[in-house]
């Protein structure tokens, strides 16, 4: 079974946990991490072998895209073509939102090769942001559950995946384990069309996201 680390509080003690997780990722491993919405499984997005491992872990067909995760807004410009104001990105990120943008040539061709778009996450969770900063390229990130099963808010809820993981970062329960809303995951919004947006998954931050996009930036919903 994989090693399980519960990062100590305060954050000073996190350095060892971050470096252990970064080391496991650099070795091609899959690491379970807490995010601001649900538990996730991360690997290095630029490592094609690790990307294949994450697909087989999910038992997911190869047509369902993985998101990438970076530690800071300025880092996403390298992997995406951004056609919205920088201030808009910073109003939504970090936070429980996945922004879908055109991918750049820099991103690993083996990651979601069937689409020119990529979803980007900067979770509002200090551990995963530190981990993303400790890695040279972006992380590929997916929820820690088998496809079509419920998302997970504690590490024990994805015990069936443990044997395939190199390391588990146990951040304790995320949100309210009793609340179905907490399991919705991030709000996924497509910003790849200039001046427009479309909601791909309502998720847990729909109202505030739509309000920012329409009222502050004047984006219009793509007619479905």
HELIX and SHEET records of a PDB file:
HELIX    1   1 UNK A   11  UNK A   13  5                                   3    
HELIX    2   2 UNK A   14  UNK A   26  1                                  13    
HELIX    3   3 UNK A   48  UNK A   58  1                                  11    
HELIX    4   4 UNK A   73  UNK A   76  1                                   4    
HELIX    5   5 UNK A   86  UNK A   92  1                                   7    
HELIX    6   6 UNK A  126  UNK A  134  1                                   9    
HELIX    7   7 UNK A  155  UNK A  164  5                                  10    
HELIX    8   8 UNK A  180  UNK A  184  5                                   5    
HELIX    9   9 UNK A  206  UNK A  211  1                                   6    
HELIX   10  10 UNK A  212  UNK A  216  3                                   5    
SHEET    1   A 9 UNK A   3  UNK A   5  0                                        
SHEET    2   A 9 UNK A 167  UNK A 169  1                                        
SHEET    3   A 9 UNK A  31  UNK A  34  1                                        
SHEET    4   A 9 UNK A  39  UNK A  44 -1                                        
SHEET    5   A 9 UNK A 139  UNK A 143 -1                                        
SHEET    6   A 9 UNK A  67  UNK A  69 -1                                        
SHEET    7   A 9 UNK A 117  UNK A 121  1                                        
SHEET    8   A 9 UNK A  97  UNK A 103 -1                                        
SHEET    9   A 9 UNK A  80  UNK A  81 -1                                        
SHEET    1   B11 UNK A   3  UNK A   5  0                                        
SHEET    2   B11 UNK A 167  UNK A 169  1                                        
SHEET    3   B11 UNK A  31  UNK A  34  1                                        
SHEET    4   B11 UNK A  39  UNK A  44 -1                                        
SHEET    5   B11 UNK A 139  UNK A 143 -1                                        
SHEET    6   B11 UNK A  67  UNK A  69 -1                                        
SHEET    7   B11 UNK A 117  UNK A 121  1                                        
SHEET    8   B11 UNK A  97  UNK A 103 -1                                        
SHEET    9   B11 UNK A 187  UNK A 190  1                                        
SHEET   10   B11 UNK A 196  UNK A 201 -1                                        
SHEET   11   B11 UNK A 220  UNK A 221  1                                        
END                                                                             
